[in-house]
Amino acid sequence: MENNNHTDFEVELENLTCDLLSESQHESFLHALFALPKAAWGLAHDLFPSRVKPKLKAVEMNLEGDLRVTWLDYPGAQPGDGAALVVFFLDSSYWSKAAFFNRNSLSPPVKKPRKLSTSR
């Protein structure tokens, strides 16, 4: 019998973090992350758009503590090449996930149109 050290919630966290970094529907999360200063930790749930929050809520119900995320320049990266190291960390269990991400692969952020005022 295989000894599996990963708990169900760790598998859910792995899946969630992989989805966040690989699926184009989560680009708004990535834009919010890379808007943070380099090496500044943010709470993942603060960076999630409302349509993704149910996915995070489902995972957060099974864990204690806060899922935090930060980014750094990838070691050895040249300025402008977009190479980043994204790190997720769950403080209650010391679970972590680090992954490479190319910031240059992101689409430009979508800006909300300004609300025009009308005068009569």
N, C-alpha and C positions, 0 to 999 in steps of 0.2 A: 504494500500500500504506500502510495506516495505521500510524503509529508508536505503539505502546502502551507507555507507561512503567511500567505496573503489572506486577509479577512475579506469578506464580501464587500465591505465599504471601501477597502483599499482598491479592489478591482473596479468598483464604481468610480472612484477618484481617478484611477488610471484612464478609464474610458472617457470620463468627462474632460480631463486635461488634454488628452490626445485629440478629442473632438474640437476643443477650443482652438487648438493650434493648427488643425488641418482642414476644417470645414469652412467654406467661404461664408456661410450664413452667420458665422461668429466673428466676422471682421470687426464689427463695432466694439466687441470686447478687446480685440487686439489694438485697435486705435486708442481706446481708453487706457490700456496698459502702457503703450508707448508714449502716451501724453504725460505719464508720470516721469519725474526725473529719474535718470539712470540710478539704480541701486536703492530706490525708495520703495519700501514695501507698501502695497495696497491690499485692502480686503477684497477678495475676489467678488463677493456679492455686491460690492459698491460699483464694480466695473461692468457688471452684467446688464445688458439691456433687458427691459421688462419681459420680452418674449422668451428669453433664455432662463430667467430666474426660476421657473418651475423645475427645470432640469437640475439646477443647483439645489433648490429646496429639497428635492427628493433625496439627494445625496447628503445634505446637511442634517436631515432628520436622523441619520444613523451615526452621527459623530458629534463629539464635543469639541469645542474650540473653534477657532477661526481659520479658514483657508486663506492663506496670504499668497501674494504673487509679486514678483519683481523681475526686472530684466537688467542685463549687463551687456557690454560689448563682448562678443565672442573672443576668447583668448586668441591673440595673433591676428585679429581682424584689422583690416586697413580702413582708414576713415572713408566713409561713403559707400562701403560695400554692403552695408545693411545686416551683417552677420550679428546675431544676438543670441544670448543664452537666457532662456526664460526659466525661472525657478518658482515652483509652487511649494508651499510648506504648510503643514497642518500642525499647529503648536501643541495640541493635546496629545498627539501620538508620535510626534517627530517624523511623521511620514513626509517624504519629499519626492519631487519629480523635477528633473532638469532636462531641458530639451533645446535643440538648436532651432532658431527661426530666422528666416531671411526677411527682414523688414521691407526690403525692396519689392517683395512679392505682393504686398498689400495694395489694394486699390486705393485711390485717393479718398479721404474721408468725405462722406456725403454731408453737405451743409444744409441745414434747414433753411427754407426760404424765409426771408424777412417778411414780417407782416406789414403790409403797407397801410399807412393811415389814410383815411379819406377825409377830406374836408368839404364842407358844403358851403 
